[in-house]
Structures are given as C-alpha cells and as structure tokens.
Amino acid sequence: IPLALTIGGELLDSRFIAGNETGGAPSEIDTLEPAQLYLSWRPDSFLAEGAKLNLTAGRFTMDVGSRRLVARANYRSILSSFDGFRATWTSAEKLRVTLAYTVPASRAPSDAASAIDNEVALNTTLDNTRFAVAHLEAPLPFGMKGEIYLLDLDEEDGDESATRNRDLATVGLRLHKTPEKAKFDFDLEYAHQSGSVHATTSAADTTPLDHDAEMAHAEIGFSFDAPWSPRLALQD
C-alpha cells in the first residue's frame, strides 16, 4: 500500500468589528482559530479492490448522514470542531462505513467581554466529554440509499467546566433518494435519543433524570428539467 498521507488545516477568523458592544456573544466570535488541523491516510484498494479509506487524526469538522444532527455549518461563520480520530471506508459499490471517537472543542474565550474585545485564545479540548459516531450507508435498489447510525455523548464535570452530565445515545434510520432532473425524490429519517441528564450544571445537582426524545423528518420532492434545476418539495 503506497504512503498516501495528507496534512490539512483551516484557519478561522470571525471577529466583532463594529456595532452595539452589548450585541455580541462568544458564540458569534472566534478570533484567529485553527478550526481544522489534521493528518489523513487515504490509501486506495484498502481491504477490497476499488475500496477507499480515509483515516483522519487531529482536529476536524464533521458531517454525519443528512447533517440534521451533526454538521459543519454552511451559513454561520463559526465552526464546530472535534479532536480525535475518524475513519471512513467506502467500497467500490458505495457501501460506506464511518467510525469516529472524538472530544468536542470548547470555544475560548468563553466570556462575552473578552470575545467582543477580539481576544485571541485557542479553543480548548473538553477532556471531560466524549462523542462517538458509528454510521453505515448502503446503496439500495431503484437508486435509493439506506442509513443506520449511532451517536453517543458522554460528559461529566471537569476541573474547569461544569456540565449537565449528559449521557445520551441516539439511534437513527434514514431512507432517501437523491434528487435528479425530471424525477421524484424523497427523504425519510427517524431518530430516538435516550439516556440521562442532570437538571442544572450545579455541582450540588447529583440527580440523573431520565431523558427520552424523538426526531422524525419526511420529505418528497420533484426536480424540473429546466435551467437552474428548480425543485418543488413538501416536508414535515
């Protein structure tokens, strides 16, 4: 297997320029921050003829499946980064398996006054939090694709941060067909989340509360064979 290493990085600079000084928030500002800095190994024909592997270590952004639950922001200037490992294996038949074990990055500085002053502080690693991903996507007959995934979040109070001690597992299913000109398409997704969470971040709050939540998405669309590829869709 040839040595197929890639070093990647992305520098983000989102800062407060002008306006009402009380209108900013740390969630809107991240000054001079390496949003991504990683090493990837991308060999061809790994474990099977025509298969590809992308093994990444370091800091990176992530898209998972439909991007409804885990996604790299498309419109806002702030990005959510993860430190850890991610492996994506894709067969020649487009069967795709993704596994990730990460620690979410926490934005710094965390206080509004320092953020609005555009202070430079490298985002820190939440070493008291773990986020893992297992995602499988498989091609199906009639141009459809099926997905199944598990997202696992486990956090606890750290020396410098208080949390709600979330211990949550999300299991989801998705069936969809990619839009094409002059054809109908659809997207059906369901996810169930369960686990426990504390009511507050107070250190005195030691009572885990049962957590149960659901998400469902249904969409059908039609793409017209016309300039700009207009698409009409109904979704719920």
C-alpha positions as CSV (number, residue, x, y, z in Angstrom):
1,I,0.0,0.0,0.0
2,P,1.6,3.3,-1.0
3,L,2.1,6.0,1.5
4,A,-0.9,8.3,1.0
5,L,-0.6,10.9,3.7
6,T,-2.3,14.4,3.6
7,I,-1.9,17.2,6.1
8,G,-4.8,19.6,6.2
9,G,-5.7,22.7,8.0
10,E,-8.2,25.6,8.1
11,L,-7.7,28.9,9.8
12,L,-10.9,30.7,11.0
13,D,-11.0,34.4,11.9
14,S,-14.5,35.5,12.9
15,R,-14.4,38.7,14.9
16,F,-16.5,41.6,16.2
17,I,-15.9,44.7,14.0
18,A,-18.4,47.4,14.9
19,G,-21.9,48.0,16.3
20,N,-23.5,47.8,19.7
21,E,-21.0,46.4,22.2
22,T,-23.7,44.6,24.1
23,G,-24.9,42.8,21.0
24,G,-22.1,40.3,20.6
25,A,-21.8,36.9,22.1
26,P,-18.9,34.3,22.4
27,S,-21.0,32.0,20.2
28,E,-20.6,34.5,17.3
29,I,-16.9,35.2,17.6
30,D,-13.8,33.1,17.2
31,T,-10.6,35.1,16.5
32,L,-7.7,33.6,14.7
33,E,-8.5,29.9,15.4
34,P,-7.3,26.8,13.7
35,A,-10.7,25.2,13.1
36,Q,-9.0,22.2,11.5
37,L,-5.5,20.7,11.7
38,Y,-5.2,17.0,10.9
39,L,-3.2,14.2,9.3
40,S,-5.1,11.8,7.0
41,W,-4.1,8.5,5.5
42,R,-6.0,7.8,2.3
43,P,-4.9,4.5,0.6
44,D,-6.7,3.0,-2.4
45,S,-8.0,-0.6,-2.6
46,F,-7.9,-0.9,1.2
47,L,-9.2,-4.4,2.3
48,A,-11.0,-4.7,-1.1
49,E,-10.4,-3.9,-4.8
50,G,-11.6,-0.3,-5.5
51,A,-12.3,0.5,-1.9
52,K,-11.0,3.7,-0.3
53,L,-10.1,4.5,3.3
54,N,-9.9,8.0,4.9
55,L,-8.3,7.7,8.4
56,T,-8.0,11.2,10.0
57,A,-6.4,12.2,13.3
58,G,-6.3,15.6,14.8
59,R,-8.8,18.5,14.8
60,F,-11.6,18.4,12.1
61,T,-15.2,19.3,11.3
62,M,-17.8,16.6,10.6
63,D,-20.8,15.9,8.5
64,V,-22.9,12.8,9.5
65,G,-25.6,11.5,7.2
66,S,-28.3,14.0,6.5
67,R,-26.4,16.6,8.6
68,R,-29.5,17.2,10.7
69,L,-27.8,16.1,13.9
70,V,-24.1,16.6,13.3
71,A,-22.8,19.0,10.6
72,R,-20.3,21.5,9.6
73,A,-22.0,24.9,9.4
74,N,-22.8,26.1,5.9
75,Y,-24.1,29.6,6.6
76,R,-22.8,30.8,10.0
77,S,-19.2,31.9,10.4
78,I,-18.5,29.8,13.5
79,L,-17.5,26.1,13.0
80,S,-17.8,23.2,15.5
81,S,-14.6,21.2,15.7
82,F,-13.7,17.9,17.2
83,D,-10.4,16.5,18.4
84,G,-9.8,12.8,17.9
85,F,-10.0,10.1,15.2
86,R,-12.3,9.4,12.3
87,A,-12.2,6.5,9.8
88,T,-14.4,6.3,6.6
89,W,-14.2,3.2,4.4
90,T,-16.0,3.2,1.1
91,S,-16.3,0.1,-1.1
92,A,-16.4,0.2,-4.9
93,E,-20.1,-0.5,-4.6
94,K,-20.5,2.7,-2.5
95,L,-21.1,0.9,0.8
96,R,-19.8,3.4,3.3
97,V,-18.8,2.9,7.0
98,T,-17.8,5.8,9.2
99,L,-16.5,5.5,12.8
100,A,-15.3,8.4,15.0
101,Y,-14.2,8.8,18.6
102,T,-13.8,12.5,19.5
103,V,-13.6,15.2,22.1
104,P,-15.6,18.4,21.2
105,A,-13.6,21.6,21.2
106,S,-14.8,24.4,23.5
107,R,-14.7,27.9,22.2
108,A,-12.4,30.4,24.0
109,P,-12.5,32.9,25.5
110,S,-15.9,32.0,26.9
111,D,-16.8,35.3,28.5
112,A,-18.6,37.9,26.3
113,A,-16.4,40.8,27.3
114,S,-13.2,39.1,26.1
115,A,-14.8,37.7,23.0
116,I,-16.2,41.1,21.9
117,D,-12.7,42.6,22.5
118,N,-11.5,40.0,19.9
119,E,-9.0,38.5,22.3
120,V,-7.1,35.6,20.7
121,A,-7.3,32.3,22.7
122,L,-7.0,28.8,21.3
123,N,-10.1,26.7,21.7
124,T,-9.6,24.1,24.4
125,T,-10.4,20.4,24.5
126,L,-13.2,19.2,26.6
127,D,-11.4,16.3,28.2
128,N,-14.4,15.5,30.3
129,T,-16.6,14.9,27.3
130,R,-16.6,12.1,24.7
131,F,-18.6,12.0,21.4
132,A,-18.6,8.8,19.3
133,V,-20.1,8.1,15.9
134,A,-20.9,4.9,14.0
135,H,-22.6,5.4,10.7
136,L,-23.4,3.0,7.8
137,E,-24.7,4.0,4.4
138,A,-25.7,1.3,1.8
139,P,-27.0,1.6,-1.8
140,L,-30.4,0.0,-2.3
141,P,-32.5,-0.9,-5.4
142,F,-34.2,1.8,-7.5
143,G,-31.5,4.4,-6.8
144,M,-32.3,4.6,-3.0
145,K,-29.9,4.7,-0.1
146,G,-30.3,3.5,3.4
147,E,-28.5,4.6,6.5
148,I,-28.3,3.5,10.1
149,Y,-26.3,5.3,12.8
150,L,-25.5,5.6,16.5
151,L,-24.3,8.8,18.2
152,D,-23.1,8.6,21.7
153,L,-22.4,11.6,24.0
154,D,-20.9,11.2,27.5
155,E,-19.9,14.2,29.6
156,E,-19.1,14.9,33.3
157,D,-17.9,17.8,35.3
158,G,-14.3,18.8,34.8
159,D,-11.8,20.9,36.8
160,E,-12.6,24.0,34.7
161,S,-16.1,23.3,33.4
162,A,-19.5,22.3,34.9
163,T,-21.8,20.3,32.7
164,R,-25.3,18.7,32.9
165,N,-23.6,15.3,32.9
166,R,-25.4,14.2,29.7
167,D,-25.1,10.5,28.9
168,L,-27.1,10.2,25.7
169,A,-27.3,7.6,22.9
170,T,-29.1,8.5,19.6
171,V,-30.1,5.7,17.2
172,G,-31.4,6.6,13.8
173,L,-32.6,5.3,10.4
174,R,-32.8,7.0,7.1
175,L,-34.1,6.1,3.7
176,H,-33.7,8.6,0.8
177,K,-33.3,9.1,-2.9
178,T,-31.0,11.8,-4.3
179,P,-32.8,14.5,-6.4
180,E,-32.5,14.1,-10.2
181,K,-33.9,16.1,-13.1
182,A,-37.4,15.2,-14.1
183,K,-37.8,12.7,-11.3
184,F,-39.4,12.4,-7.9
185,D,-37.2,12.0,-4.7
186,F,-37.8,11.5,-1.1
187,D,-36.1,11.6,2.4
188,L,-37.4,9.8,5.4
189,E,-35.5,9.9,8.7
190,Y,-36.2,8.8,12.3
191,A,-34.0,9.1,15.4
192,H,-34.6,8.1,19.0
193,Q,-32.5,9.5,21.8
194,S,-32.4,8.1,25.3
195,G,-30.2,8.3,28.4
196,S,-29.9,10.6,31.4
197,V,-29.1,14.3,32.2
198,H,-29.0,16.5,35.2
199,A,-31.4,19.4,35.5
200,T,-28.6,22.0,36.1
201,T,-24.8,22.4,35.9
202,S,-24.5,22.9,39.6
203,A,-22.0,20.6,41.4
204,A,-24.7,20.1,44.1
205,D,-27.0,18.6,41.4
206,T,-26.2,14.9,41.5
207,T,-29.6,13.5,40.4
208,P,-29.7,11.9,36.9
209,L,-33.0,12.4,35.2
210,D,-34.3,10.1,32.5
211,H,-34.1,11.5,29.0
212,D,-36.2,10.4,26.1
213,A,-36.6,12.3,22.8
214,E,-37.5,11.6,19.1
215,M,-37.0,13.2,15.8
216,A,-38.8,12.5,12.5
217,H,-38.4,14.0,9.0
218,A,-40.5,13.3,5.9
219,E,-39.9,15.0,2.6
220,I,-40.9,14.4,-1.0
221,G,-39.7,16.5,-4.0
222,F,-39.7,16.8,-7.7
223,S,-36.8,18.4,-9.7
224,F,-37.8,20.1,-13.0
225,D,-35.7,19.6,-16.1
226,A,-35.1,23.4,-16.6
227,P,-32.3,25.9,-16.2
228,W,-31.1,26.3,-12.5
229,S,-32.7,22.9,-11.8
230,P,-35.7,24.1,-9.7
231,R,-37.1,21.7,-7.2
232,L,-40.5,21.7,-5.5
233,A,-40.7,19.9,-2.2
234,L,-43.1,19.2,0.6
235,Q,-41.7,18.3,4.0
236,D,-42.8,17.8,7.6
